[in-house]
Structure formats: structure tokens, C-alpha cells
């Protein structure tokens, strides 16, 4: 086993790529990324190394250099409710 992590260098819109092998849940702020180490819900670690800062949307696919893909999902976050008169 080599110890090298797979690397995601490409992003595809939802439905425009291979069926995802796993998923990663990221908050709104975490979905704005360029380079980072992530871990999927299934426990698989991988690197993201995109050409520029990218705002990932829920449903986007990260294409890994090993041929697999990981779906991006929105993580649950606390929200503030503002109401008016």
C-alpha cells in the first residue's frame, strides 16, 4: 500500500459525471475551497487540489485521479431566523 492519497483536481455539476462512490458533507464556508484534505462519510481520505478557488454546490462531484468520484452535500448548520413586524 503506497500511502498516497487520491487527489481531486476536477469538479463536475450534479448528474454530469460518474456515479459517486461516497459523499462528503461540507458547511457553506467549507464548500469554498481550492486545496484541502477531506474525509468522506465512509472514512476515505483524499486531497482536493483545484486550479482556483471554487464554490462547490450541493450535488457537485469531485473527480479523483483514481477514477472514482465523491458527491458534495451540504452539512447541517445552525441558522438564524429573522422576522419583522
Steps between C-alpha positions, in 0.01 A plus 500: 500500500654829386357744753439766233152646517284528190471858373195686367601752234167534318143586591187403306145622549249259648402234247798580273744228600539148631281373781663607828678236706448700820403843627647781703287743702629856515364819653436804282840647588682168451359465147708800388835330451809458290729261685408287800508149644149359544351179638185345358207375705638150439837594654704530180755784501589690184652829392333779309737698278299722266649753256319789670272569794168334421158539661369143507126453499306216659492216248826591327745215442870503582680280244794314652808395308430132581184516284249527784286796595370649823169686527493830691209545740403793719569435867240594756571842648332714762286772345376829631141597434422867459140622498348840463179670608 
